[in-house]
């Protein structure tokens, strides 16, 4: 076997290895880092704790108090919170069924902190989509609270254990523009914080019922 043949064979094998390594790197999923998981879990857990405190021990009269004709009651806020909480994981699941689009990342114009600031800014107003508009979908307020709580705990467990490629799948939210699926769960937490602030605003009305 000639030296030239051996040299060419080694060269071809080397090129094949380099090419396969490149393809593996190119197609590799983006798995969340431990720092990303910790940040998001803390965010989701903290807003869940705030929810539990905010809606605890409210009377039927307080839950049904309407500050003004076109404003929601606390019960309606809780229903809206729950409906949105159920929808966000559906969006994540739907987008993960589509091909990854790493190139779309350049369209993201917000970071985690900006998402939180934008969503929790009560001066920014938006009409809730019809599917999130309260309409008495739950038999009792406790059903809505339990549904929300269970979904949030499922989401936290998902963040802790998933290897899904959350960073290379995207969708557009009206408040933030394009976000990836990791940011979607940041948005989920911020959405809850937004409506907890709304509930506190309702409680602050002078005409808000007192406990008897």
N, C-alpha and C positions, 0 to 999 in steps of 0.2 A: 504494500500500500504506500503510495507516494506521500511525501511531506505536504505537497500542495493539496492533495485530496483530504488529508487529515485537517489541514488548516481551514479549508473551506467547510468541512463538516462541523468543526468547532465553532466557526463563525455563524453558520446557519443555526446551530443549536442555541448559541448565545442570543441571536436576534429573536428566535422563537420564544426564549425565556423572557426577554425584555418586553416583547409584544404582549405576551400573556399577562405579565405583571401589570402592564399599563392598562389592559382591559379590566383586570380585576380591580385596580384602584379606581378606574373610571366608573365601574358599575357598583362599587361598594356603597352600601347604605350608610347614611349618617345617623349613628346611634347616639342617643343623648349621653352627655358626660354626667358624672356624679354631681358636679356643681349645678348643671342645668336642672337635674332632677330635684336637688335640694331646694333650689330657689323656687321652683314651681310648686313643690309640695308644701313648703312653708306658706306660700301665697294662698294656696287653696285651703289649707288648714286654718290659717288666720281668719280668712273671710268667713269660713264655716263657723268658727267660734263667735265671730261678731253677729252672724245671723242668729245663732241660738240665743244670744243675749238680747238681741234687738226685738225678737218676736215672742219672747217668753212671757207668760203670765198676763196676756192681754185678754180683756173681757170681750164678750160678744159685741157689746156696745162700742167698745174701742175699735175692734176689728171692722165694724160696719160704718164708722164715722167717715163722712165725706166732707172734706174741707170746703169744696165748692162744686158747682154743678158738673163741670167738665174734668174734675180731678178724681183720681183713684182713691179707694179706701185702702187701708192696710191689708185687708183680706185680698183685695185685687192685686196689690203689689206682690204679695206672697205667691199668688197664682201665676202672675207674669214671671217672677223669678224662677219658679219651678218649670214652667213651659220652656223658657230659654235654656235652663240647665239641662233639660232633656235633649234639646235640639243640638247644642254644641257638639256632644260626642257623635251624634249622627252625621254632622258635617265632617268631622274627622274621619269617620269610617267611610263615607262616600268619597272623599278626596283621596284616601289611600288606595281606593280601587282603581284610580287613574294612574297613568305613567308618571314617574317622578320628573320634575322639570327644574333642575338646578339653575338653569339660565334665568329663570323667572325671579330669582332672588334680587336681582338688580332693581326690580320694580317696587320693592319694599321701601317705604319712606319713613317708617316709624320703628323705634326700638321698644323694649319692654316698658321702660319708664314713661315714654311718650304715650303708649297705649293706655297705661293706668291713668295718667293725667287727663287724657282726652275723655275717657269713659266716665271718670268720676267727677268731671267738671259739670256741675248741675246747670250752668249757664248755657251749655250746649243742649239743645232740645231736638228730639226726633220723634216722629209718630211711630208707635210700635206696629210691626207687621200684624196683619189680621190673625195669623196663627198664634201670635203671642198675646193677643188682646184678651184680657180676662172675661170669661163668660160662664163661670160657675162649673168648670169641668170636673172639679173634685167634690166628692160628697160632703166632706168636712174640711176645715182648715188644717186639722191634724193630718188628714190624708195627704194634703199638699205638702206640708212640712216634712212628713216622713218620706214622701217620694223624692223631694229635693235632697234630703239628708242621705238617703241611700244612693242616689245618683252621684252626689259629690264624693262619697266614700269610694264608690267604684272608680271614679275618675282618678282619685288620689292613688289607689292601688295600681291603676293602669300606668300612671306616670312612673311609679316605682319599679315596674316590672317590664314595661314594653321595650322591644327592640325595633319598633316601627320607625320608618324613615320620616319623622315629623318635620325635618328641616328642609326637605326637598319637594314638599307638596304644598300647594298654595290655594287661596281663594280670596275673594274681595269682600270686606265688610264695609258698610256705608260710612262708618265713623272713622275708619283707619286706612281705607284702601287695602291694597294687597298685604296679606299676612301669611306666614307659614303656619303649620298646624300646632307647633309648640306655642307660638304667639297666640293662637286661637284659645288656648287654655289660660293664658295670661289675661286675655280679653274676657273670658268666662268669669274669672275671679273679679275683675274690675267691674263687669256688668252687675254682679251681685252687690259690690260696694256702692255702686251708683244708686241702686234702689233701696239699700239700707239707709243711705242718706235721705232719700225721699221719705222713708218711713219715719225717720227722726224729725223731719220737717213737719209731718202730719201731727206727730205727738206734741210739737211745740206750739200748735194753735191754742189760743186762749180758750176756745170752745171745745177742745178735746175732752171727752168724758173722763171723769175721775173714777177711780175704783170706789165702790160703795161698801 
